[in-house]
């Protein structure tokens, strides 16, 4: 049996983003665990700022619909989200908001979400993880697994082969193993 389909993306478009580095690492590790991985970039899904009047006039933008469809095609979703001012990035919040408007937020149902963040600071983006969890669970009624990855000191968190080092490597391994196991449950 093929592994579960898992979508991985980062909530940052910045060149050299620590969170895109984390997303690439996660995609590689999930593949090693037997998952069928899609590593997407939000750069390919540009959307206007959410505006209820715009939605009433024109509906959900085509790229919002396309990203919701992409999410719906996966049983697991890993989001690597940076922290801006102790919270979720505007890019990530806008994406989650538009997706919630497609088919009553069906892209959030019947799949499992896992969260990660990377920062050069000592908390590793942990505050954005909590904020993103609240948006997904309380706002979108998504199932978010308890295990999360917070990569602190992100500029020095990987070895020369791109592998996480230190205790964060074990946390990431546990989080990703749980994501694969949880996604398989949705396949049954």
N, C-alpha and C positions, 0 to 999 in steps of 0.2 A: 504494500500500500504506500502510495506517495505521501510525503509529509504534508502538513497543512500549508495553505497559502497564507503568507504573512506579508503585509505591507509595512515598509519602513520609510519614514521621512523626517526631515528636520524642520523646525519652525524658524529657520534663519536662511537668508539668501546671501549673507556676507561672505565674501571671498575669504577663505581660510577659517571659516566658522568652526569652532570647537564642537558644535552640535552636529554639523555635517560630518565631521571626523568621527564622532560617536555613531552616527547613523550608518556610515560605511563599515565601521567595525561591527556593529550589530548585524548588519546584512550578511557580512562574511561569516560571523559566528552562527547565525541562524541557519545558513546554508550548510555549514558543517554539522549541525544538529539534524539535518534532513528536511528542513522546511523548504518550500518553494517560495522564494523571496522576490518581491518587487521592491526596488529601491527607487522611490520617486522624489522629484524636486518640486517644491511649490513654485519655483520659477516657471515651470511649465503650465501653471494654473493661475495666471494673474486674474484677480477679481477686484472690482471696485469696492470701496468701503461699504459695509452693509448699510442700507438705507431702506426703510420700510416703504417710503414713497416710490423709490426706484423699483423695488420688487413689485409693488402694486401696478406700476406702469408697464414694466418690461419682463417681469418674472425673474426667476433665478438665472444669473448669468450662465452662459454655456459652459464656461470653465468650472463653475461651481457644481453644475450638474455632472460634468465629466469626472470631477474629483469624488463626488458622492458615489458615482457608479464604480469608480476604482476601489473605493473603500468597501463597497458592498460585495466585491468579488473576492474578498479576503476574510478568513476566519479570525485572524489575529492582526493587530495593528500596533506597531511600536512607534512612538513619537519621541523624538529627541528635541526638547524645547528649551531654548535659552531663557535666561532670566533678565527682564528689563525692569528696573526699579522695583524689585522684589515681587514681580508677577510675570504673567504670561505676555508674550510679545504681541503687538498689534497684528502682525501677519498671521500668527497662529489663531488668535481670537477671531479675526475676520474670516479665516478659512472655516473654522468650526461653526461660526454663526451661519454662513451661507449654506454649508452642508446640512445644517439642521433644518433648513427651509425646503429641502428636497424630499418629497414623499414623506412628510411628517417626521423627518429625522431617521428614516429607516436604516441609513448607513451606520447608525450607532447601535442597532439592535442585533442580537444573535451573533455577536462576535466579542472577542476579548481584547482589551487595550492594555498595553504596558507603556510605562513612561520612563524617560531618562533625561538627564540634563548634564551639561558640562560647562564649567566656568573656571577661570583661572583663580577665582576666589576660594576661600576656605570652605564654603558651604556647597560648592559644586552645583549651584542652580536649584538647590533644594526647595527654596520658597516658590519658584515657578512650578515645580512638580506638584506642590500642594494646590496652588491656584488652578493649574490645568486639570488636576483630578476633580476639583469642585465643579469646574465648568462641564467636564464630561459626565460626571455622575449626577450632579444635581440639575444641570441645565439640559443635558442631552439624554439622560437616562441610560448612559452607557455602563457596561460592566468593566471596571478597571481593576486589574489584579493588584494585590497589596505590595508585591515586590517592585521596587523601583531602583534605578541606578542614578547616583549623583557623583559625577566625576569632578573632584576638586583639583586645583592645580593642573588644569587640563593641558597647559602647554608642555608639561613635563610628565604627563600621565601614561605615555606610551613609550615602548622601547623602539629600537631602530627598525624592527619588523612590523611596527604598527599594532603591537599587542599591548593591552592594558597591563600595567604593572601594579604591584602592591595589593592591598586588601580589596580595592575596587574591582579587580579582575574576578575575584570569587563572587562578589555581589552581582556583577554582570552575568557571570555564568549561571548563578542560581535564578536570576530574573529571566534570562532567556530560556533556560530549561523549563521554567514554569510557564512561560508564554507558549512554547511548543506544546506542552502537555495540555494546557487549557484550551488552545485552539483545536487540538485533536478531539476534545470533548464536544465541541460544536459540530464537528464533522460526523459524529456518530448519530 
